[in-house]
Amino acid sequence: MDTAQIEALLNAELTLDELHVAFDGSQCKIIAVADFFNDLSRVKKQQVIYKPLQAFINDGTIHAVTIKTFSAEQWKRDKMFNLPI
């Protein structure tokens, strides 16, 4: 599995304004930007991102996932502190 495959999985399931993924072989870092995150709790935001990746987490292909989610407005404000990975 590589970064492009993870991006494809997430983009196939979710409508995101922006997506940044870094994957080093087992650890995955994700920054996802979409306004629908405004309406979700912190746990629900994580679940939305985990769902398309669940099979790969379960089989050990992806060992650890770090997720940061932003609305478009939050990303515009905080982008410089969370530069794409």
PLY file of the C-alpha trace (Angstrom):
ply
format ascii 1.0
element vertex 85
property float x
property float y
property float z
element edge 84
property int vertex1
property int vertex2
end_header
0.00 0.00 0.00
1.20 3.51 -0.75
0.08 7.12 -0.33
-1.80 7.21 -3.65
-3.83 4.12 -2.71
-4.80 5.61 0.66
-5.78 8.89 -1.02
-7.85 6.98 -3.59
-9.67 5.04 -0.83
-10.52 8.18 1.09
-11.51 10.19 -1.99
-13.76 7.35 -3.22
-15.71 7.36 0.06
-15.60 11.01 1.10
-16.16 14.38 -0.52
-13.15 16.35 0.69
-11.98 19.82 -0.25
-8.38 18.89 0.44
-6.53 15.75 1.48
-2.91 15.27 2.51
-1.55 11.81 3.27
1.88 10.63 4.38
2.53 6.90 4.72
5.86 5.40 5.72
5.04 1.72 5.40
2.92 1.25 8.51
2.18 4.68 9.97
-0.29 6.93 8.20
-0.76 10.66 8.77
-3.87 12.27 7.32
-5.06 15.86 7.05
-8.62 16.09 5.72
-10.48 19.30 4.93
-14.26 19.46 4.42
-17.08 21.58 5.78
-19.10 18.53 6.87
-16.60 18.14 9.75
-18.26 21.19 11.38
-21.30 19.09 12.26
-19.41 16.13 13.73
-17.98 15.38 17.15
-14.28 14.63 17.45
-15.02 10.89 17.63
-17.29 10.97 14.57
-14.62 12.82 12.58
-12.15 10.04 13.38
-14.70 7.35 12.49
-15.41 8.95 9.12
-11.72 8.74 8.20
-11.16 5.28 9.70
-14.08 3.62 7.89
-12.55 3.45 4.37
-9.23 2.28 5.87
-10.65 -0.28 8.31
-9.79 -3.43 6.32
-6.16 -2.31 6.04
-5.99 -1.43 9.72
-7.48 -4.82 10.63
-5.01 -6.78 8.48
-2.02 -4.79 9.79
-1.15 -3.05 6.52
-1.73 0.23 8.34
-0.49 0.05 11.90
-1.10 3.57 13.19
-3.17 6.48 11.93
-2.87 10.13 12.92
-5.81 12.21 11.76
-6.34 15.96 11.70
-9.63 17.28 10.35
-10.54 20.84 9.47
-13.41 22.77 7.95
-12.42 24.97 5.01
-12.49 28.02 7.28
-10.39 26.34 9.98
-7.89 25.14 7.36
-7.56 28.62 5.90
-6.77 29.94 9.38
-4.60 27.06 10.65
-2.90 25.82 7.49
0.40 27.49 8.29
0.55 25.60 11.60
-0.37 22.29 10.00
1.54 22.38 6.76
0.75 19.41 4.55
2.74 16.37 5.50
0 1
1 2
2 3
3 4
4 5
5 6
6 7
7 8
8 9
9 10
10 11
11 12
12 13
13 14
14 15
15 16
16 17
17 18
18 19
19 20
20 21
21 22
22 23
23 24
24 25
25 26
26 27
27 28
28 29
29 30
30 31
31 32
32 33
33 34
34 35
35 36
36 37
37 38
38 39
39 40
40 41
41 42
42 43
43 44
44 45
45 46
46 47
47 48
48 49
49 50
50 51
51 52
52 53
53 54
54 55
55 56
56 57
57 58
58 59
59 60
60 61
61 62
62 63
63 64
64 65
65 66
66 67
67 68
68 69
69 70
70 71
71 72
72 73
73 74
74 75
75 76
76 77
77 78
78 79
79 80
80 81
81 82
82 83
83 84
